Amino acid sequence: MVRIGVLTSSRADFGVYLPLLKAFQNDKEIDFEIIAFGTHLSNFHGYTIKEIEENNFRVGYKIASLISDDSENAIATSAALTSLKFADFWANHKNEFDVVLCLGDRYEMFSAVISGIPFGIKFAHFYGGDYSEGAIDNVYRDAMTHCSVFHFTSSQEYADRVRKMVKNFISVDVIGILSIEELENMKLLTLDEFFQKWNIDLKIPTILVTIHPETIHPENNLQYSKVIFETLEVIHKAYQLVITMPNADTNGIMYRKTFEKLKNSFPNQIHLIENFGLQSYFSCMKLSKLMIGNTSSGISEAATFNKYFINIGDRQGGRQKGPNVISVPFKTEQIINEIQNTLQRGEYYGGNIFKKEGSLQLIIHKLKTYKN
């Protein structure tokens, strides 16, 4: 029996983990516990731990450490508090797990991992080797790579980058994006079901908007949020806008205020969503005409639903992208022109470069081999 801990700090990483967690449930040789923290426990961000439980998973441990403010000081304090709380957690549970899964590049995840090093916790890191120019996440992602004994990457390019960092050619495997497999099996909402649940009529031509702050140069976010306001003020005249609210990053409140101002000005054409949940989010992605923003889901998952993604700014700069991703700077006229040009193309049918068969079996085999 291999004992696995699963660190999840947000709805985003849980959505990626989901097919793997379901595979764990069906494997009698695996015993796993979910360790939830970060925005999962924040009412301000939709208390998304409910989504874990709604998917029939028991949350073994809940660790609250997030400060609601989004200033640089608050982010640094949240990171420190998370490390402090996890220091106590690992001290009490250091012998409970053979390996602990960590995913992505969030500061909360980094804080949980870094505090486990003195206790000899063995980490398996998902999606190292990536690179994002407009976010401080590179620091956290690369640090977690150095903290881990297993590495699962989304592409060969990223696997090669991890190997250069860790000087280890055995423990690095390419698995694509796990959530793609879940998407292909997920029962999505119909137009009528979506309307009944959210009172949003997606029969109206709709654009899905998901934008987060850029954290390398946070001083630019005020100007960027103004650009977004100007852009959406024009686009809403022809399209209904469904906007998901930003995550817990520095200066996220600027974008929240921008979106709330838009909603107050155009209440019938604009819908703000704090937490869609996986099924509704991907249903909206599929049923919309286009996706715009700077979220990783536009790069990793939009292609699965035959959608183009207008990638704004540098937050995802440097990342490997499929042909459905069209990148533009934070310039109002350029964004509007690219949206209009892309909408004329219709659907995207080029496939998803991050789809890889057999990944779940590979991961489970590796984890079991480590135990043996």
C-alpha positions as CSV (number, residue, x, y, z in Angstrom):
1,M,0.0,0.0,0.0
2,V,1.4,3.4,-1.0
3,R,0.3,6.3,1.2
4,I,-0.1,9.6,-0.7
5,G,-0.8,13.1,0.4
6,V,-2.4,15.5,-2.1
7,L,-1.8,19.2,-1.6
8,T,-4.6,21.3,-3.2
9,S,-4.7,25.1,-2.6
10,S,-7.3,26.2,-5.2
11,R,-10.1,25.2,-7.6
12,A,-7.5,25.3,-10.4
13,D,-5.2,22.6,-9.2
14,F,-8.0,20.4,-7.9
15,G,-9.5,20.5,-11.4
16,V,-6.2,19.2,-12.8
17,Y,-5.8,16.5,-10.1
18,L,-9.4,15.3,-10.5
19,P,-8.9,12.4,-13.0
20,L,-5.9,11.2,-11.0
21,L,-7.9,11.3,-7.7
22,K,-10.6,9.2,-9.3
23,A,-8.0,6.7,-10.4
24,F,-6.7,6.6,-6.8
25,Q,-10.2,5.8,-5.6
26,N,-10.3,2.7,-7.8
27,D,-6.9,1.4,-6.8
28,K,-6.8,-0.9,-3.8
29,E,-3.1,-0.4,-3.4
30,I,-3.3,3.4,-2.9
31,D,-4.4,5.2,0.3
32,F,-4.6,8.9,-0.1
33,E,-5.5,12.0,1.9
34,I,-6.5,15.4,0.6
35,I,-4.8,18.4,2.3
36,A,-6.8,21.5,1.4
37,F,-5.7,25.1,2.1
38,G,-5.3,28.4,0.3
39,T,-8.4,29.8,-1.5
40,H,-10.3,26.5,-0.9
41,L,-11.0,27.8,2.6
42,S,-11.7,31.4,1.7
43,N,-15.3,32.6,1.6
44,F,-14.1,35.6,-0.4
45,H,-13.1,33.2,-3.2
46,G,-16.2,31.0,-3.1
47,Y,-15.1,28.5,-0.4
48,T,-14.2,25.9,-3.1
49,I,-13.6,23.1,-0.7
50,K,-17.3,22.4,-1.3
51,E,-16.4,21.4,-4.8
52,I,-14.0,18.8,-3.6
53,E,-16.7,17.3,-1.4
54,E,-19.3,17.5,-4.2
55,N,-17.0,15.3,-6.2
56,N,-17.3,12.6,-3.5
57,F,-13.8,13.1,-2.0
58,R,-13.2,13.4,1.7
59,V,-10.9,16.2,2.8
60,G,-8.6,14.7,5.4
61,Y,-7.0,18.0,6.5
62,K,-8.0,21.7,6.3
63,I,-5.4,24.3,6.9
64,A,-6.5,28.0,6.8
65,S,-3.8,30.6,6.2
66,L,-4.9,33.1,3.6
67,I,-5.2,36.8,4.3
68,S,-8.0,38.5,2.3
69,D,-5.9,41.6,1.4
70,D,-4.0,41.4,-1.9
71,S,-1.1,43.9,-1.3
72,E,2.5,42.8,-1.7
73,N,2.8,42.7,2.1
74,A,-0.4,40.6,2.5
75,I,0.8,38.1,-0.1
76,A,4.2,37.8,1.6
77,T,2.4,37.4,5.0
78,S,0.1,34.8,3.7
79,A,3.0,32.8,2.3
80,A,4.8,33.0,5.6
81,L,1.7,32.1,7.6
82,T,1.2,29.1,5.3
83,S,4.7,27.9,5.9
84,L,4.3,28.4,9.6
85,K,1.1,26.3,9.7
86,F,2.6,23.6,7.5
87,A,5.6,23.4,9.8
88,D,3.3,22.2,12.5
89,F,1.4,20.0,10.1
90,W,4.5,18.2,8.8
91,A,5.9,17.8,12.4
92,N,2.7,15.9,13.3
93,H,2.3,14.0,10.1
94,K,5.8,13.5,8.7
95,N,5.5,9.7,8.9
96,E,2.0,9.5,7.4
97,F,2.8,9.7,3.7
98,D,5.2,7.9,1.4
99,V,4.9,10.7,-1.1
100,V,3.1,14.1,-1.2
101,L,1.7,15.5,-4.5
102,C,2.2,19.2,-5.2
103,L,1.1,21.0,-8.4
104,G,1.8,24.2,-10.3
105,D,3.4,27.5,-9.2
106,R,1.3,29.2,-6.6
107,Y,2.9,30.9,-3.6
108,E,0.6,29.0,-1.2
109,M,1.7,25.6,-2.7
110,F,5.4,26.7,-2.5
111,S,5.0,27.6,1.1
112,A,3.5,24.2,2.0
113,V,6.3,22.4,0.2
114,I,9.2,24.4,1.4
115,S,8.3,23.9,5.0
116,G,8.3,20.1,4.5
117,I,12.0,19.9,3.5
118,P,13.5,19.8,7.0
119,F,11.1,16.9,7.8
120,G,12.3,14.9,4.8
121,I,8.9,14.9,3.1
122,K,9.1,13.3,-0.4
123,F,7.3,15.5,-3.0
124,A,6.1,14.7,-6.5
125,H,5.8,17.9,-8.5
126,F,3.3,18.3,-11.4
127,Y,4.1,20.8,-14.1
128,G,7.6,22.0,-13.4
129,G,9.7,23.3,-16.3
130,D,7.1,25.8,-17.4
131,Y,7.9,29.5,-17.7
132,S,5.7,32.6,-17.4
133,E,7.2,36.0,-18.1
134,G,4.5,38.1,-16.5
135,A,4.2,36.4,-13.1
136,I,6.5,35.7,-10.1
137,D,5.3,32.1,-10.3
138,N,8.6,31.0,-11.9
139,V,10.4,31.4,-8.6
140,Y,7.8,29.2,-6.8
141,R,7.6,26.6,-9.6
142,D,11.3,26.2,-9.9
143,A,11.8,26.0,-6.1
144,M,9.2,23.2,-5.9
145,T,11.0,21.4,-8.7
146,H,14.2,21.4,-6.6
147,C,12.2,20.2,-3.6
148,S,10.8,17.1,-5.4
149,V,11.8,13.5,-6.1
150,F,9.3,13.0,-8.9
151,H,8.5,15.3,-11.8
152,F,5.6,15.1,-14.1
153,T,5.6,17.7,-16.9
154,S,3.1,18.7,-19.6
155,S,5.5,18.6,-22.6
156,Q,8.9,17.3,-23.6
157,E,10.2,20.9,-23.7
158,Y,9.4,21.3,-20.1
159,A,10.7,17.9,-19.2
160,D,14.1,18.8,-20.7
161,R,14.1,22.0,-18.7
162,V,13.5,20.1,-15.5
163,R,16.2,17.6,-16.2
164,K,18.7,20.5,-16.6
165,M,17.6,21.8,-13.2
166,V,17.7,18.6,-11.2
167,K,20.3,16.7,-13.1
168,N,18.1,13.6,-13.0
169,F,17.0,11.7,-16.1
170,I,15.0,9.0,-14.3
171,S,12.3,10.7,-12.4
172,V,11.0,13.1,-15.1
173,D,8.0,12.0,-17.1
174,V,5.8,13.8,-19.7
175,I,2.1,13.4,-18.9
176,G,0.4,16.2,-20.8
177,I,-2.4,18.0,-19.0
178,L,-4.4,15.6,-16.8
179,S,-7.6,17.7,-16.8
180,I,-8.0,17.1,-20.6
181,E,-8.9,13.4,-19.9
182,E,-11.5,14.5,-17.4
183,L,-12.9,17.1,-19.8
184,E,-13.5,14.4,-22.5
185,N,-15.4,12.3,-20.0
186,M,-17.2,15.1,-18.1
187,K,-21.0,15.6,-18.6
188,L,-21.3,19.2,-19.5
189,L,-24.4,21.3,-19.1
190,T,-26.7,22.0,-22.0
191,L,-27.8,25.5,-22.9
192,D,-31.0,25.0,-21.0
193,E,-29.3,23.4,-17.9
194,F,-26.8,26.3,-17.8
195,F,-29.6,28.8,-17.9
196,Q,-31.5,27.1,-15.1
197,K,-28.4,27.0,-12.9
198,W,-26.9,30.4,-13.5
199,N,-29.7,32.5,-15.2
200,I,-27.3,33.2,-18.0
201,D,-28.6,32.6,-21.6
202,L,-25.7,31.3,-23.6
203,K,-27.9,31.3,-26.7
204,I,-26.9,34.9,-26.8
205,P,-23.4,35.1,-28.5
206,T,-21.0,35.1,-25.5
207,I,-17.4,35.7,-24.8
208,L,-15.8,34.1,-21.7
209,V,-13.4,36.4,-19.9
210,T,-10.8,35.2,-17.3
211,I,-8.1,37.7,-16.3
212,H,-5.7,37.8,-13.4
213,P,-3.1,40.4,-12.3
214,E,0.4,40.4,-13.7
215,T,2.7,40.0,-10.7
216,I,6.2,40.7,-12.1
217,H,5.4,44.4,-12.4
218,P,2.4,44.9,-10.2
219,E,2.6,48.7,-10.7
220,N,1.3,48.2,-14.2
221,N,-2.0,46.6,-13.2
222,L,-3.8,49.8,-12.7
223,Q,-3.2,50.8,-16.3
224,Y,-3.9,47.2,-17.5
225,S,-7.3,47.2,-15.7
226,K,-8.2,50.4,-17.5
227,V,-7.3,48.8,-20.8
228,I,-9.6,45.9,-19.9
229,F,-12.4,48.2,-19.0
230,E,-12.1,50.1,-22.3
231,T,-11.9,46.9,-24.3
232,L,-14.9,45.2,-22.7
233,E,-16.9,48.5,-22.8
234,V,-16.7,48.2,-26.6
235,I,-17.0,44.4,-26.9
236,H,-20.2,44.2,-24.8
237,K,-22.1,46.1,-27.4
238,A,-22.1,43.0,-29.7
239,Y,-21.5,40.1,-27.2
240,Q,-22.6,39.0,-23.8
241,L,-19.7,38.8,-21.4
242,V,-19.3,36.2,-18.7
243,I,-16.4,37.2,-16.4
244,T,-14.8,35.0,-13.8
245,M,-13.3,36.9,-10.9
246,P,-9.5,37.0,-10.4
247,N,-7.7,34.8,-8.0
248,A,-5.7,35.7,-4.8
249,D,-2.8,37.5,-6.5
250,T,-1.2,40.9,-5.8
251,N,-3.6,43.8,-6.9
252,G,-6.4,41.5,-7.9
253,I,-8.8,44.0,-6.3
254,M,-8.1,46.4,-9.1
255,Y,-9.6,44.0,-11.6
256,R,-12.5,43.2,-9.3
257,K,-13.4,46.9,-9.1
258,T,-13.1,47.1,-12.9
259,F,-15.5,44.2,-13.5
260,E,-17.9,45.5,-10.8
261,K,-17.9,48.9,-12.5
262,L,-18.7,47.3,-15.9
263,K,-21.5,45.2,-14.3
264,N,-23.0,48.3,-12.7
265,S,-22.9,50.1,-16.1
266,F,-24.2,47.3,-18.2
267,P,-26.0,44.9,-15.9
268,N,-27.9,43.0,-18.6
269,Q,-24.9,42.2,-20.8
270,I,-22.3,41.4,-18.2
271,H,-22.2,38.5,-15.7
272,L,-19.7,38.2,-12.9
273,I,-18.9,34.7,-11.5
274,E,-16.9,34.2,-8.3
275,N,-16.8,30.4,-8.6
276,F,-18.3,28.5,-11.5
277,G,-17.1,25.1,-10.4
278,L,-15.5,22.8,-13.0
279,Q,-18.6,21.6,-14.8
280,S,-20.1,25.0,-15.3
281,Y,-16.8,26.7,-16.2
282,F,-16.0,24.2,-18.9
283,S,-19.6,24.2,-20.1
284,C,-19.4,28.0,-20.5
285,M,-16.1,27.6,-22.3
286,K,-17.6,25.1,-24.7
287,L,-20.8,27.1,-25.3
288,S,-19.1,30.5,-25.7
289,K,-17.9,31.9,-29.0
290,L,-14.4,32.9,-27.8
291,M,-12.3,33.0,-24.6
292,I,-10.1,36.0,-23.7
293,G,-7.8,36.8,-20.8
294,N,-4.5,35.6,-19.4
295,T,-5.4,32.4,-17.6
296,S,-3.5,29.1,-18.0
297,S,-6.8,27.3,-18.8
298,G,-7.0,29.2,-22.1
299,I,-3.7,27.7,-23.0
300,S,-4.1,24.2,-21.7
301,E,-7.8,23.4,-22.1
302,A,-9.6,25.8,-24.5
303,A,-8.4,23.8,-27.6
304,T,-10.2,20.7,-26.3
305,F,-13.5,22.6,-26.8
306,N,-12.4,23.9,-30.3
307,K,-12.0,27.5,-28.9
308,Y,-9.5,30.2,-29.8
309,F,-8.0,32.0,-26.9
310,I,-7.0,35.7,-27.0
311,N,-4.0,35.7,-24.6
312,I,-3.6,39.3,-23.2
313,G,-0.3,40.6,-21.9
314,D,2.8,38.8,-20.5
315,R,1.4,36.7,-17.6
316,Q,1.5,33.6,-19.8
317,G,4.5,34.8,-21.9
318,G,7.2,32.3,-22.5
319,R,4.8,29.3,-22.1
320,Q,4.4,26.7,-24.8
321,K,1.2,27.5,-26.7
322,G,-0.9,25.7,-29.3
323,P,-2.1,27.3,-32.6
324,N,-5.4,28.2,-31.0
325,V,-3.7,30.8,-28.7
326,I,-3.3,34.3,-30.1
327,S,-1.2,36.7,-28.0
328,V,-1.7,40.5,-27.8
329,P,-0.3,43.2,-25.5
330,F,-2.4,45.3,-23.1
331,K,-3.4,47.8,-25.8
332,T,-7.1,48.4,-26.3
333,E,-7.3,48.8,-30.0
334,Q,-5.1,45.7,-30.7
335,I,-7.2,43.5,-28.4
336,I,-10.5,44.7,-30.0
337,N,-9.1,44.1,-33.5
338,E,-7.8,40.6,-32.6
339,I,-11.1,39.7,-31.0
340,Q,-13.0,40.7,-34.1
341,N,-10.6,39.0,-36.4
342,T,-10.6,35.8,-34.4
343,L,-14.4,35.6,-34.2
344,Q,-14.6,35.6,-38.0
345,R,-12.5,32.4,-38.0
346,G,-15.2,30.5,-36.2
347,E,-14.2,27.3,-34.3
348,Y,-10.7,26.0,-33.9
349,Y,-10.1,22.4,-35.0
350,G,-6.4,21.9,-34.6
351,G,-6.4,19.6,-31.6
352,N,-4.8,20.1,-28.2
353,I,-1.0,19.8,-28.0
354,F,-1.2,18.9,-24.3
355,K,-3.2,15.7,-24.7
356,K,-1.3,12.5,-23.9
357,E,-2.7,9.0,-23.6
358,G,-1.8,6.7,-20.7
359,S,-0.7,9.3,-18.2
360,L,-2.8,8.2,-15.3
361,Q,-1.3,4.6,-15.5
362,L,2.2,6.0,-15.8
363,I,1.9,8.2,-12.7
364,I,0.4,5.5,-10.6
365,H,3.1,3.0,-11.7
366,K,5.8,5.5,-10.8
367,L,4.3,6.2,-7.3
368,K,4.0,2.5,-6.6
369,T,7.5,1.8,-7.8
370,Y,8.9,4.4,-5.5
371,K,7.1,2.7,-2.6
372,N,8.5,-0.7,-3.5
